[in-house]
Amino acid sequence: VRLATRGAPVVEFEADWRNNLLSVLTDPSLALILMMVGIYGLLFEFSNPGFVVPGVVGGICLLMALFAFQMLPVNYAGLGLILLGVAFLVAEAFVPSYGALGLGGIVAFAVGALFLIDSDVPGFGIPLPLIAALTAASGVFILIVAAMAAKARRRPVVNMVAGGRALLGASGEL
C-alpha cells in the first residue's frame, strides 16, 4: 500500500505526565530495584511492627514493581528464583543453617536477576553491575544478620527485670 503523504501536515503528540511516569517505571532495572525495596521494606516492617514508614514505602514500591513486571517480558522462572532467593535470605536469619541458606539465597537471587527479563532486544535487560550491586547488598545483609546472631549467642543469659546479673550465684529449687 502506498500512502500519499506529500504536503500532509505533521502533528506531534507530546506524552503527558502519566505516560512519562509509566515509561520510567517500566525500565527493567528500576522494576528490580523497586521490587527489592518493597520486599525488604515489608520484611523490616513485619519483623519490627510499629515502624510504619518501611511498610508503607515497601507496599507502594512492591505494587509499582508488579505493575512494571506486568508491562515487561518477564521470565517467571527468573522471578521465582528471585523470590526463592529472598525467602532463603530471610530464613537464614531464623534457621541455624551456618550460612547455607544465605549462600543459596544469594546464588538464587543472582541467577534469577539474570533470567528475569525475557527479551532478545540488545540492551533491554538488567545491567550486570546492578545485579552485582544488589547481590552484594543482600550478601552484606546476611553478614550483618549472622554477626548479630553470633554476638547474641555469646552473651550470657541475664534477668533483665531484676537488674542484670541478679541470678548469678543465686540458689534455686528443683
VOGU-3710 file (C-alpha; in Angstrom, 3 decimals, decimal comma):
1> vrlatrgapv> 0,000/0,000/0,000  1,387/3,356/-0,987  0,483/6,330/1,184  0,192/9,798/-0,294  1,818/11,911/2,413  3,228/14,745/0,292  2,054/18,000/1,782  0,305/16,310/4,715  0,656/18,232/7,975  2,943/16,754/10,643
11> vefeadwrnn> 1,222/16,612/14,002  3,366/15,862/17,050  1,829/14,417/20,161  3,506/15,137/23,471  3,284/12,463/26,145  1,524/13,622/29,285  2,990/13,264/32,778  1,207/9,936/33,338  2,705/8,302/30,250  6,144/9,703/31,122
21> llsvltdpsl> 5,872/8,211/34,632  4,747/4,843/33,283  7,609/4,754/30,789  10,100/5,379/33,603  8,531/2,665/35,790  8,827/0,057/33,060  12,613/0,254/32,977  13,736/-3,285/33,946  16,450/-2,016/36,297  14,063/0,265/38,167
31> alilmmvgiy> 11,483/-2,527/38,370  14,024/-4,840/40,030  15,140/-2,121/42,456  11,517/-1,308/43,336  10,825/-4,981/43,964  13,811/-5,345/46,296  12,987/-2,139/48,199  9,407/-3,339/48,516  10,328/-6,789/49,783  12,937/-5,540/52,242
41> gllfefsnpg> 10,626/-2,758/53,448  7,818/-5,209/54,168  10,221/-7,660/55,825  11,537/-4,908/58,070  8,002/-3,856/58,944  6,901/-7,425/59,738  9,966/-8,072/61,896  9,636/-4,717/63,721  5,938/-3,826/63,886  5,202/-0,203/64,558
51> fvvpgvvggi> 7,743/1,345/62,193  5,022/2,417/59,794  7,212/4,033/57,131  9,040/0,862/55,911  5,745/-0,957/55,478  4,116/1,913/53,585  7,125/2,510/51,347  7,601/-1,235/50,837  3,980/-1,783/49,851  3,980/1,109/47,388
61> cllmalfafq> 7,301/0,037/45,835  6,196/-3,577/45,545  2,944/-2,636/43,803  4,786/-0,334/41,398  7,246/-3,155/40,646  4,382/-5,562/39,984  2,894/-3,052/37,546  6,230/-2,734/35,776  6,620/-6,525/35,570  3,154/-6,744/34,051
71> mlpvnyaglg> 4,282/-4,446/31,226  7,682/-6,149/30,707  8,506/-9,502/29,103  9,228/-11,268/32,394  10,576/-14,788/32,663  8,615/-16,301/35,536  11,390/-18,759/36,372  13,676/-15,772/36,982  11,045/-14,077/39,134  10,554/-17,316/41,072
81> lillgvaflv> 14,306/-17,656/41,635  14,471/-14,084/42,951  11,608/-14,725/45,363  13,161/-18,047/46,441  16,485/-16,289/46,999  14,867/-13,624/49,168  12,997/-16,327/51,109  16,298/-18,140/51,740  17,919/-14,881/52,869  15,090/-14,277/55,327
91> aeafvpsyga> 15,188/-17,875/56,555  18,907/-17,516/57,227  18,053/-15,046/59,985  15,784/-17,548/61,752  17,240/-21,003/60,994  20,705/-22,093/62,162  21,959/-23,167/58,723  25,532/-21,860/59,183  25,316/-19,784/56,018  23,978/-22,449/53,638
101> lglggivafa> 20,594/-20,763/53,233  22,214/-17,354/52,856  24,646/-18,551/50,205  21,864/-20,390/48,376  19,713/-17,280/48,568  22,430/-15,093/47,087  23,022/-17,558/44,228  19,275/-17,939/43,534  18,806/-14,165/43,575  21,711/-13,516/41,185
111> vgalflidsd> 20,656/-16,226/38,717  17,028/-15,086/38,898  18,021/-11,490/38,181  19,991/-12,677/35,156  16,976/-14,613/33,846  14,330/-12,045/34,805  13,834/-10,177/31,525  12,992/-12,473/28,610  13,796/-10,383/25,552  16,058/-10,692/22,536
121> vpgfgiplpl> 16,405/-6,936/22,217  20,015/-5,950/22,944  20,372/-3,597/25,877  16,846/-4,319/27,106  17,589/-6,095/30,320  19,121/-5,593/33,696  22,766/-4,451/33,642  25,273/-6,802/35,242  26,689/-4,092/37,557  23,216/-3,539/39,023
131> iaaltaasgv> 22,761/-7,278/39,570  26,178/-7,424/41,229  25,369/-4,427/43,457  22,012/-5,842/44,590  23,579/-9,260/45,184  26,384/-7,675/47,199  23,865/-5,672/49,239  21,977/-8,879/50,016  25,266/-10,538/50,977  26,103/-7,675/53,328
141> filivaamaa> 22,627/-8,014/54,826  23,297/-11,705/55,531  26,691/-10,934/57,070  25,141/-8,319/59,363  22,376/-10,709/60,448  24,908/-13,522/61,049  27,151/-11,184/63,061  24,230/-10,045/65,215  23,190/-13,658/65,815  26,734/-14,671/66,767
151> karrrpvvnm> 27,030/-11,701/69,119  23,700/-12,521/70,776  24,710/-16,167/71,158  27,921/-15,270/73,030  26,182/-13,045/75,575  25,254/-14,599/78,917  21,625/-15,063/79,821  20,606/-12,413/82,341  17,480/-11,448/84,211  16,640/-8,029/82,814
161> vaggrallga> 13,788/-7,454/85,293  15,985/-7,760/88,376  18,676/-5,504/87,007  21,101/-7,635/85,071  23,142/-10,277/86,778  20,815/-10,943/89,725  20,656/-14,697/89,040  24,399/-15,281/89,226  25,189/-17,231/92,400  21,538/-17,485/93,485
171> sgel> 20,164/-20,766/94,765  17,149/-22,437/93,213  14,756/-25,286/93,866  14,138/-28,217/91,636
//
